[in-house]
Amino acid sequence: MDNRGQFGPRQMVQGNWQCSECGAQITELPFEPDGDRPIFCRDCHRKKRDSKPPRRF
């Protein structure tokens, strides 16, 4: 069963941030940053995600 669309489009937060990894300009995020954790642009987030080993349950 495909449940991906049941919540509708994701609410995006508009702002002006910089990627913690490469310094790229970020103007839209799917969450409100708390300032305590780094934020990453789409490309850096994808690279970090793809470099992690798969989760085992």
GIQUIVEN-V666667 format. One record per backbone hydrogen bond with DSSP energy under -1.0 kcal/mol. CO is the residue of the C=O (numbers start at 1). NH is the residue of the N-H. If there is no record, write none. Layout:
CO	NH
CO	NH
//
This chain:
3	6
13	29
17	26
19	23
24	19
26	17
27	15
29	13
39	20
41	45
42	46
43	47
44	48
45	49
46	50
47	51
//
